[in-house]
Amino acid sequence: MNQTQSSIFTVDAMGKPCPMPLLMLKRALKSTSPQQTICVRASDPHSEIDILRYCEIHHLTCHVTQPSENEYCYMVEKNA
């Protein structure tokens, strides 16, 4: 495993309705180090609004991808 892979913490929120993906992200933010990127996998399309707004308010960098029709991936980075 290389440095990049080891610094990603994955949160699997697939099949969980809102607001669970956001709550799981908040929990992960408390338990990870500042160097780790958090990848939240979610299937609820409404999670995009919740997670992006939360990241904006808390000055977190978030990149969204949609690997498939029913999957959203949020890469959240803590800003120093």
Buried (B, 14 or more C-beta within 10 A) or exposed (E): EEEEEEEEBEBEBBEBEBBBBBEBBEEBBEEBEEEBBBBBBBBBEBBBEBBBEBBEEEEBEBEBEEEEEEEBBBBBBBEE
